[in-house]
């Protein structure tokens, strides 16, 4: 073998060794990348499924409207919605919800639909515990609920035994200190035969006050357009949308929009002269949340 052939053989061996080292380095990088990806996906799943779904926030708002009677200045309203019990909210979470509500000493407590998740079989013992917790929520002027698209007669039973009044396409006058009342209207979800005309029947009475401050509870926020074609409401409180469950940070844009909340799905809109507030809900429809914490809405009324 000539020197040239020997050198060529050595060079070939060195080249092969160099290629082996490069392959090893690439394999190490790929393994590191896969490990990082697994850690990221695991952390993302853990956060969106087990952390962000249960860290309940409170959104506070002040409602200013000259139609609010003087004696109602400072009136406190709690709105909670879309509990979807059995999705990410269970009896241990209910104690925290009750504490959040009672800590703020509300005058009115309003639930805007979907109490039990439709994929969850509620056991009798759980139902009894849920009733006990809902019954603990205090208010000075009443607790009211409407039925969402996933609510059943079992939901009605739970609310009736929890001392909530269910408004089924009807209204109630809320009095405080025997002064002029405010009007509370409740409309059923779209799959439960909503009757807007009946819900607003107060305004067909001969002795009605056309300037009364009106709050309307509805489940699907897109229903506001059907209402505002014929009636005026000062304050709409809705649920259903969960504000999209997954939102882009710093942008009012949600990833998942559902029927009944295609147009109105964020937390607040001004529609004509009406204020529309949409709860992000407490439970979930798809089991995850991102940049969209479960929350309770807390309102204070003022006429100036």
C-alpha positions as CSV (number, residue, x, y, z in Angstrom):
1,X,0.0,0.0,0.0
2,X,1.4,3.3,-1.0
3,X,1.7,6.3,1.4
4,X,-1.0,8.1,-0.6
5,X,-3.4,5.1,-0.2
6,X,-2.6,4.9,3.5
7,X,-3.3,8.6,4.0
8,X,-6.5,8.3,2.1
9,X,-7.6,5.4,4.4
10,X,-6.7,7.4,7.5
11,X,-8.6,10.4,6.2
12,X,-11.6,8.2,5.5
13,X,-11.6,6.9,9.0
14,X,-11.3,10.4,10.5
15,X,-14.2,11.5,8.3
16,X,-16.3,8.6,9.5
17,X,-15.4,9.4,13.1
18,X,-16.3,13.0,12.6
19,X,-19.7,12.0,11.0
20,X,-20.4,9.7,14.0
21,X,-19.7,12.6,16.4
22,X,-21.9,14.9,14.4
23,X,-24.7,12.3,14.4
24,X,-24.3,11.9,18.2
25,X,-24.6,15.7,18.6
26,X,-27.7,15.8,16.5
27,X,-29.3,12.9,18.4
28,X,-28.5,14.7,21.7
29,X,-30.0,17.9,20.4
30,X,-33.1,16.1,19.2
31,X,-33.5,14.3,22.5
32,X,-33.1,17.6,24.4
33,X,-35.7,19.2,22.1
34,X,-38.1,16.3,22.7
35,X,-37.6,16.5,26.4
36,X,-38.2,20.3,26.4
37,X,-41.3,19.8,24.2
38,X,-42.6,17.1,26.5
39,X,-42.0,19.3,29.6
40,X,-43.7,22.2,27.8
41,X,-46.7,20.2,26.7
42,X,-47.1,18.6,30.1
43,X,-46.9,22.0,31.8
44,X,-49.3,23.5,29.3
45,X,-51.8,20.7,29.9
46,X,-51.4,20.8,33.6
47,X,-51.9,24.6,33.7
48,X,-54.8,24.8,31.2
49,X,-56.6,21.8,32.8
50,X,-55.9,21.8,36.5
51,X,-54.8,25.3,37.4
52,X,-56.4,27.9,35.2
53,X,-59.7,26.1,35.4
54,X,-60.1,26.5,39.1
55,X,-58.4,29.8,40.0
56,X,-61.6,31.9,40.3
57,X,-61.4,35.6,39.8
58,X,-63.8,38.4,40.6
59,X,-64.6,41.0,38.0
60,X,-65.9,44.2,39.6
61,X,-68.0,46.8,37.7
62,X,-69.8,50.0,38.5
63,X,-73.1,50.5,36.7
64,X,-74.1,54.2,36.5
65,X,-77.5,55.1,35.2
66,X,-79.8,58.0,36.1
67,X,-82.8,55.7,36.1
68,X,-81.5,53.9,39.2
69,X,-83.6,55.1,42.3
70,X,-81.7,57.0,44.9
71,X,-82.2,54.4,47.5
72,X,-80.5,51.8,45.3
73,X,-77.2,53.6,45.2
74,X,-74.6,51.1,46.2
75,X,-76.8,48.1,45.5
76,X,-74.6,45.1,45.1
77,X,-75.2,42.3,42.6
78,X,-73.4,39.0,42.2
79,X,-73.7,37.2,38.9
80,X,-72.3,33.8,38.4
81,X,-72.9,31.5,35.5
82,X,-72.1,28.2,33.7
83,X,-71.0,26.2,36.7
84,X,-71.1,23.1,34.5
85,X,-70.8,21.1,37.8
86,X,-68.8,17.9,37.0
87,X,-66.6,19.4,34.4
88,X,-63.9,21.2,36.4
89,X,-66.1,22.4,39.3
90,X,-67.1,20.1,42.1
91,X,-68.4,20.3,45.7
92,X,-65.0,21.3,47.0
93,X,-65.0,24.3,44.7
94,X,-68.5,25.3,45.7
95,X,-67.3,26.2,49.2
96,X,-64.9,28.8,47.6
97,X,-67.7,30.1,45.4
98,X,-70.0,30.5,48.4
99,X,-67.3,32.3,50.3
100,X,-66.5,34.7,47.4
101,X,-70.2,35.6,47.1
102,X,-70.9,36.0,50.8
103,X,-67.8,38.0,51.5
104,X,-69.2,40.8,49.3
105,X,-72.6,40.8,51.0
106,X,-74.7,41.0,47.9
107,X,-78.2,42.4,47.7
108,X,-79.1,40.3,44.6
109,X,-77.6,37.0,43.4
110,X,-78.2,36.1,39.8
111,X,-77.3,32.8,38.1
112,X,-77.5,32.9,34.3
113,X,-77.7,29.3,33.3
114,X,-76.0,25.8,32.9
115,X,-75.6,24.5,36.4
116,X,-74.7,20.8,35.7
117,X,-72.5,19.6,32.8
118,X,-74.6,17.6,30.4
119,X,-71.9,14.9,30.3
120,X,-71.8,14.4,34.0
121,X,-74.1,12.0,36.0
122,X,-74.9,13.8,39.3
123,X,-75.2,11.4,42.2
124,X,-77.8,11.9,44.8
125,X,-75.3,12.6,47.5
126,X,-73.5,15.2,45.4
127,X,-76.9,16.8,44.6
128,X,-77.7,17.1,48.3
129,X,-74.3,18.7,49.0
130,X,-74.7,21.1,46.1
131,X,-78.1,22.2,47.4
132,X,-76.6,22.8,50.9
133,X,-73.8,25.0,49.4
134,X,-76.1,27.0,47.1
135,X,-78.5,27.5,50.0
136,X,-75.6,29.1,52.0
137,X,-75.3,32.0,49.5
138,X,-76.8,35.0,51.2
139,X,-78.6,38.0,49.7
140,X,-80.8,40.8,51.1
141,X,-83.2,41.1,48.2
142,X,-83.3,37.6,46.6
143,X,-81.6,34.9,44.6
144,X,-82.7,34.3,41.0
145,X,-81.8,31.9,38.2
146,X,-82.6,31.2,34.6
147,X,-82.2,27.9,32.8
148,X,-79.5,27.5,30.3
149,X,-79.3,25.1,27.3
150,X,-77.9,22.3,29.4
151,X,-80.2,22.7,32.4
152,X,-82.9,20.1,33.1
153,X,-85.7,19.6,35.6
154,X,-83.1,18.3,38.0
155,X,-81.6,21.8,37.8
156,X,-85.0,23.3,38.7
157,X,-85.3,21.0,41.7
158,X,-81.8,22.0,42.9
159,X,-82.6,25.7,42.6
160,X,-86.0,25.4,44.2
161,X,-84.5,23.6,47.2
162,X,-81.6,26.2,47.3
163,X,-84.1,29.1,47.8
164,X,-83.5,30.5,44.3
165,X,-86.4,31.9,42.2
166,X,-86.3,30.7,38.6
167,X,-87.6,33.2,36.1
168,X,-89.1,31.4,33.2
169,X,-89.8,34.1,30.6
170,X,-91.1,36.3,33.4
171,X,-90.2,39.2,35.6
172,X,-90.1,40.3,39.2
173,X,-90.1,43.7,40.8
174,X,-87.3,44.2,43.2
175,X,-88.2,46.5,46.1
176,X,-85.9,48.1,48.7
177,X,-87.2,50.0,51.6
178,X,-90.7,50.3,50.0
179,X,-89.4,52.7,47.4
180,X,-89.6,52.6,43.6
181,X,-88.6,49.2,42.4
182,X,-86.2,48.0,39.7
183,X,-87.3,45.4,37.2
184,X,-85.6,42.0,36.9
185,X,-86.4,39.9,33.8
186,X,-85.4,36.3,33.1
187,X,-85.5,34.7,29.7
188,X,-85.0,31.0,29.0
189,X,-82.3,29.6,26.7
190,X,-83.0,29.2,23.0
191,X,-83.7,25.4,23.3
192,X,-86.3,26.0,26.0
193,X,-88.8,28.1,24.2
194,X,-87.9,31.6,25.2
195,X,-90.8,34.0,25.1
196,X,-89.6,37.6,25.0
197,X,-93.0,39.1,24.8
198,X,-94.2,37.4,27.9
199,X,-90.9,38.2,29.7
200,X,-91.4,41.9,29.0
201,X,-95.2,41.8,29.8
202,X,-94.6,44.4,32.6
203,X,-94.5,47.1,29.9
204,X,-98.0,46.2,28.6
205,X,-99.6,46.9,32.0
206,X,-101.5,50.1,32.2
207,X,-99.8,51.3,35.4
208,X,-96.2,50.4,34.3
209,X,-93.3,52.8,34.8
210,X,-91.7,53.3,31.4
211,X,-88.6,54.8,33.0
212,X,-87.9,51.9,35.4
213,X,-84.4,50.6,35.6
214,X,-84.4,47.2,33.9
215,X,-82.0,44.2,34.3
216,X,-82.5,41.3,32.0
217,X,-80.9,37.9,32.6
218,X,-80.4,35.7,29.5
219,X,-78.2,32.7,28.8
220,X,-77.1,33.2,25.1
221,X,-75.8,36.8,24.7
222,X,-76.7,36.9,20.9
223,X,-80.4,37.0,22.1
224,X,-80.0,40.7,22.9
225,X,-80.6,41.7,19.2
226,X,-84.0,39.9,19.2
227,X,-84.9,41.8,22.4
228,X,-83.8,45.2,21.3
229,X,-85.9,45.0,18.2
230,X,-88.9,45.7,20.4
231,X,-87.8,46.4,24.0
232,X,-85.2,48.4,25.9
233,X,-83.1,47.0,28.7
234,X,-80.6,49.0,30.7
235,X,-78.4,46.1,31.8
236,X,-78.1,42.7,30.2
237,X,-76.4,39.9,32.1
238,X,-75.5,36.8,30.1
239,X,-73.4,33.6,30.1
240,X,-72.9,30.7,27.7
241,X,-69.9,32.0,25.8
242,X,-67.3,31.4,28.6
243,X,-65.6,34.3,26.8
244,X,-64.2,31.6,24.5
245,X,-62.4,29.6,27.2
246,X,-59.2,30.2,25.2
247,X,-58.2,33.8,24.5
248,X,-55.2,35.5,22.9
249,X,-53.3,37.5,25.5
250,X,-53.8,41.3,25.4
251,X,-56.4,40.9,22.6
252,X,-60.2,40.7,23.0
253,X,-60.3,37.7,20.7
254,X,-61.5,34.2,21.6
255,X,-60.6,31.0,19.8
256,X,-63.8,29.0,20.3
257,X,-67.1,30.7,19.7
258,X,-70.3,28.8,20.0
259,X,-73.9,29.1,18.7
260,X,-75.7,31.7,20.7
261,X,-72.5,33.6,21.3
262,X,-71.0,34.1,17.8
263,X,-71.4,37.9,17.8
264,X,-71.2,38.7,21.5
265,X,-68.7,36.5,23.4
266,X,-66.3,38.9,25.2
267,X,-66.9,40.3,28.7
268,X,-68.6,43.6,27.8
269,X,-70.4,45.4,24.9
270,X,-72.4,48.5,24.5
271,X,-75.4,47.6,22.4
272,X,-77.5,50.6,21.4
273,X,-78.1,52.2,24.8
274,X,-77.8,48.9,26.7
275,X,-74.8,47.5,28.7
276,X,-74.2,43.8,28.0
277,X,-71.9,42.0,30.5
278,X,-71.0,38.3,29.7
279,X,-69.7,36.1,32.4
280,X,-66.6,33.9,31.6
281,X,-68.4,31.2,33.6
282,X,-67.0,28.9,36.3
283,X,-66.8,25.5,34.6
284,X,-65.8,24.6,31.1
285,X,-67.2,23.1,28.0
286,X,-64.0,21.5,26.7
287,X,-62.1,21.0,29.9
288,X,-59.4,23.7,29.4
289,X,-58.9,27.4,29.9
290,X,-56.1,29.8,28.7
291,X,-55.9,33.5,29.4
292,X,-59.6,33.2,30.5
293,X,-60.0,32.6,34.2
294,X,-63.3,31.3,35.6
295,X,-64.9,34.3,37.3
296,X,-67.8,35.8,39.2
297,X,-69.1,39.2,38.2
298,X,-69.7,41.8,41.0
299,X,-71.7,44.9,40.2
300,X,-72.4,48.1,42.2
301,X,-75.3,50.3,41.1
302,X,-75.2,54.1,41.1
303,X,-77.4,56.8,39.6
304,X,-74.5,59.3,39.3
